Amino acid sequence: MPIAVDIDVMLARRKMSVGELADRVGITPANLAVLKNGRAKAVRFATLAALCEVLECQPGDLLRWETEAEEAVGV
């Protein structure tokens, strides 16, 4: 998928666990894992806003667009 999710990066910067983030955002750890691992087909703006609020970041800190070449290389 050309949209990459960088939740791991923000979790590391905030020294926060996946479980803690899921609790604070109000979603299940399983649903957060789907989003974090790039398997989600969509994300609600309310969820994205909650992630940004808890992680104190902008949507662009969590999501980025990759070219097909970058995706193939795993950049």
C-alpha positions as CSV (number, residue, x, y, z in Angstrom):
1,M,0.0,0.0,0.0
2,P,1.5,3.4,-0.9
3,I,0.4,4.9,2.5
4,A,2.9,3.9,5.3
5,V,1.9,4.2,8.9
6,D,4.6,5.3,11.4
7,I,2.8,4.8,14.7
8,D,5.8,2.8,15.9
9,V,8.1,5.8,15.5
10,M,5.8,8.0,17.6
11,L,5.3,5.3,20.2
12,A,9.1,5.0,20.6
13,R,9.5,8.8,20.9
14,R,6.8,9.0,23.5
15,K,8.0,5.9,25.3
16,M,4.5,4.5,25.2
17,S,3.3,0.9,24.7
18,V,0.8,-0.2,22.2
19,G,-1.6,-1.2,25.0
20,E,-1.3,2.1,26.7
21,L,-2.0,4.0,23.4
22,A,-5.0,1.7,22.6
23,D,-6.4,2.4,26.1
24,R,-5.9,6.2,25.8
25,V,-7.3,6.4,22.3
26,G,-10.3,4.1,23.1
27,I,-9.7,1.3,20.5
28,T,-8.7,-2.3,20.9
29,P,-5.1,-3.3,20.8
30,A,-6.0,-5.6,17.9
31,N,-7.4,-2.8,15.9
32,L,-4.4,-0.6,16.7
33,A,-2.1,-3.4,15.5
34,V,-4.0,-3.6,12.2
35,L,-3.5,0.1,11.7
36,K,0.1,0.0,13.0
37,N,1.1,-2.8,10.7
38,G,-0.3,-1.2,7.6
39,R,-3.1,-3.7,7.1
40,A,-6.0,-1.2,7.6
41,K,-8.0,-0.3,4.6
42,A,-9.3,2.9,6.2
43,V,-9.0,5.0,9.3
44,R,-11.7,7.2,10.8
45,F,-10.8,10.9,11.2
46,A,-12.0,10.6,14.8
47,T,-9.5,7.8,15.4
48,L,-6.7,9.8,13.7
49,A,-7.5,12.9,15.7
50,A,-7.5,10.8,18.9
51,L,-4.1,9.3,18.0
52,C,-2.7,12.8,17.3
53,E,-4.1,14.1,20.6
54,V,-2.6,11.3,22.7
55,L,0.7,11.3,20.8
56,E,0.9,15.1,20.6
57,C,1.6,15.0,16.9
58,Q,0.2,15.9,13.5
59,P,-1.4,13.4,11.1
60,G,1.7,13.7,8.8
61,D,3.8,12.4,11.7
62,L,1.8,9.1,11.5
63,L,1.1,8.7,7.8
64,R,3.3,9.1,4.8
65,W,3.0,8.4,1.1
66,E,5.5,6.0,-0.5
67,T,6.2,5.5,-4.2
68,E,5.9,1.9,-5.4
69,A,9.7,1.7,-5.7
70,E,10.1,2.7,-2.0
71,E,7.4,0.2,-1.0
72,A,9.2,-2.6,-2.9
73,V,12.5,-1.9,-1.2
74,G,10.9,-1.5,2.2
75,V,12.0,2.1,2.8
